[in-house]
């Protein structure tokens, strides 16, 4: 009985193993290559699949999702004979599992080597300055070459990105000095523009202030002149309305002479020539007053002495 039990156990194990090999579950966004006696038979898609046990075998399982592969820095020589290190990142996706399995032995290594050679060809035709400022152009050219070459491998290159472009240390120092000089130049230009604008605004302000000050002084002078003219006109009208004679004017003139001579700073006083006429007028007035006083007792005035007639000065 024991040999029969052992045979039954072996049969159960074989049946279980056969069932496991017959039923294949493929995850979503994956594919599996089936070979029968070493020859490609079919591609298993996502889901539950049945294969012939011990005859069909799973050669390879491939992820159909988009993959990201960073490549290490690669030294590249530019057109002006400068060595730069460039890091690249490739975004690819397997579109044909059979071609990716049988057309190339290792498509990751193949993409990396193709990226390096293509990048050297593209950068070799550019100088350093253009290389640093033309990332989009380099990405587009690199993607076009890789997509065309990897199409027969069942791979589609969706995007190529340059992570970093590192020039030599000496070139970096020179670039930093140049950038610093450019920044200092721009700062000096901006400062000069600001100083110029400030000077222009200051000059404009001073000009406007001078114009307004001159206009104010002109208006003030006009008002002063108008006030003086009005004062002179009023005095002139008052004098003519009072009808003064020459004697009164002479007396007023003599009263004003001491006021003219007042002051400690007056070391020399010049007697005006009009003082003689004023004294004559005043003496005549005093003489007439004496004659009038002598006849005040009721006597008849002497012959030949008549009261002088006061003439009004012309208004003009």
C-alpha angles and dihedrals in degrees: 000000000000096000089052091051091049091051091050091050090050091049092050091050091049092049091050092049090047091052090050091051093044097054115059122181114202117197123233117280090019137103136197130209115224121204127188113205089342096310126111111257109165147323119256115220129203115301138038115338132180121217133175108264120235089007105059118051134187108245102182141351114216129194110227095196123106110275131206119213121180116203123210119253113287124203111237128182117223127213091264091055098257122140115226129178115227127193116204135192122201125203109198139160131202110236099170117038093189094053092044089054103042106023097060131020096220115007093186092059091042092053091048094052092044090051092052095049094044092047091052091051092050097044092044089068095052134070122231097264093051091045091055094048101038105065094132091052092049092047093051094047093046093048092050093054094044094046092051094047097044095046093089089051091061092250129123119203106214101180143358121202131186106221097190141352110204117189121196119289094249090052091049090053091049091048091050091051091049092049091048091050091049091050091049090049092051090046091051091048092049091047091050091049090050092049091048093049090047091051091049092050091046091050091048090050092049090047093052090045092051091048092050091045092050091047090050092048091048091051091046092049090048090050091047092048090048090049092049091047090051091048092050090047091050093048091046092051091046092051093050091044090054091049097217121194129222094263093059092048091051091051092050090048092054091049091055095053096078090051090053090054094050120111137073093247093062103098095157127036120193116206109227119236092237092070091083092058090047092052091049091052092047094048090050090052092050092049093052091049090053092052092050090050093053093056095047093103093076099268120143112257117258121265114267093023110108129165110261115244115240112229121204114236115241115266091231 
